[in-house]
Amino acid sequence: MRYLHTMIRVSDLDETRHFFCDLLGMVEISRKDSERGRFTLVFLAAPEDEQRARDDRAPMIELTWNWDPEEYTGGRNFGHLAYRVDDIYALCEHLQANGVTINRPPRDGRMAFVRTPDQISIELLQKGDALPPKEPWVSMENTGTW
């Protein structure tokens, strides 16, 4: 397993980018605008992690700016921790066998979400290409939120 990124939702992308980049010295690695989803994602890395972030996509902070205004309460501005895993199906099966709810099953063979006992969201991403879809994951519904 490898740590990838931590996602936080931001209400003012320019102000937050200024804080992280101009004041703390972090470096913008990539940016994606989604017209359909109405959001912007900005990935940042610490200066000493810049090359690793560019080569390996880790470790980073993901700033998520939703274009439609939203007030974040109850910690909703903190999004999730993300980890790349060798076999998403095997890990989800192991977690489920040990009483962990798979909130967003890996239906696509690529991504799943679970929560810690304190309800912190964890994103699991398959290393390399997505695995071929398989049961029981393909038919499994989402449970709760992530």
C-alpha positions in Angstrom: 0.0 0.0 0.0 1.2 3.5 -0.8 -0.1 6.8 0.5 -1.3 9.0 -2.3 -3.1 12.2 -1.2 -5.3 13.9 1.3 -8.3 15.8 -0.2 -9.8 19.0 1.3 -12.7 21.0 0.0 -12.1 24.7 -0.3 -14.5 27.6 -0.5 -12.0 30.0 -2.3 -9.5 28.3 -4.6 -7.4 31.3 -5.2 -7.1 32.2 -1.5 -6.3 28.6 -0.6 -3.8 28.1 -3.4 -2.1 31.4 -2.2 -1.8 30.0 1.3 -0.4 26.6 0.3 1.8 27.8 -2.7 2.8 31.4 -2.0 3.0 31.2 1.8 4.0 27.6 2.5 5.9 27.1 -0.7 4.1 24.1 -2.1 4.1 23.4 -5.8 1.1 22.9 -8.1 1.5 19.6 -9.8 -1.7 19.4 -11.8 -5.1 20.9 -12.2 -8.3 19.5 -13.7 -11.5 21.4 -14.4 -14.7 19.4 -14.8 -17.5 21.3 -16.5 -19.9 18.4 -16.1 -19.1 17.9 -12.4 -18.8 21.6 -11.8 -15.5 21.3 -9.8 -11.8 22.0 -10.0 -9.1 19.7 -8.6 -5.7 21.1 -7.9 -2.9 18.7 -6.7 0.0 20.2 -4.6 3.2 18.8 -3.3 5.8 20.0 -0.9 9.0 21.3 -2.7 11.1 18.3 -1.6 8.3 15.9 -2.8 7.8 17.6 -6.2 9.7 15.1 -8.4 8.2 12.2 -6.7 4.7 13.7 -7.0 5.2 14.2 -10.7 6.7 10.8 -11.3 4.6 8.7 -8.9 1.6 11.0 -8.2 2.3 11.0 -4.4 2.4 12.3 -1.8 0.1 15.3 -2.4 -2.7 17.5 -1.1 -5.8 17.6 -3.4 -7.7 20.8 -3.2 -11.3 20.3 -4.4 -13.2 23.5 -5.3 -16.9 22.9 -6.0 -18.1 25.7 -8.3 -21.6 25.9 -6.7 -21.3 27.6 -3.2 -21.6 25.3 -0.3 -21.1 25.8 3.4 -19.0 23.0 4.8 -20.0 21.9 8.3 -19.2 19.0 10.5 -15.7 18.4 8.9 -17.1 18.0 5.4 -14.3 20.2 4.1 -11.9 17.4 4.9 -12.5 14.9 2.1 -10.5 11.7 2.4 -7.1 9.9 2.6 -6.1 8.0 -0.5 -4.0 4.9 -0.9 -2.9 2.9 -3.9 -3.3 -0.9 -3.3 -1.9 -4.0 -5.1 -5.3 -5.8 -5.2 -8.4 -3.8 -4.5 -10.7 -6.9 -4.4 -8.5 -8.8 -2.0 -8.2 -5.8 0.4 -11.9 -5.1 0.3 -12.7 -8.8 1.0 -10.2 -8.7 3.9 -11.8 -5.5 5.3 -15.3 -6.8 4.9 -14.5 -10.1 6.6 -13.2 -8.1 9.5 -16.4 -6.1 9.9 -15.6 -3.0 7.8 -18.4 -1.6 5.7 -17.5 -1.1 2.0 -19.2 2.3 1.5 -18.4 2.5 -2.2 -17.6 -1.0 -3.6 -14.9 -1.4 -6.3 -17.5 -2.1 -9.0 -15.2 -0.8 -11.6 -12.1 -2.7 -10.4 -10.4 0.6 -9.7 -11.8 2.5 -6.7 -13.5 1.9 -3.4 -14.2 3.9 -0.3 -14.4 2.8 3.4 -14.5 4.7 6.7 -12.3 4.5 9.8 -13.9 3.8 13.1 -14.0 7.6 13.5 -15.8 8.0 10.2 -12.8 9.4 8.2 -13.2 8.5 4.6 -10.4 6.3 3.0 -10.2 6.0 -0.8 -8.6 2.8 -2.1 -7.2 2.9 -5.7 -6.1 -0.1 -7.7 -2.4 0.0 -8.6 -2.0 0.0 -12.4 -5.0 -0.7 -14.6 -8.4 -1.5 -13.2 -9.0 -5.1 -12.5 -11.8 -6.8 -14.5 -15.2 -6.3 -12.9 -16.3 -9.2 -10.8 -18.9 -10.2 -8.3 -19.9 -9.6 -5.6 -18.6 -6.1 -6.2 -20.3 -5.4 -9.5 -23.8 -5.9 -8.0 -23.1 -4.3 -4.6 -24.9 -1.1 -3.8 -23.3 1.9 -2.0 -23.7 2.0 1.7 -24.0 5.3 3.5 -21.7 8.1 2.4 -18.0 8.4 1.9 
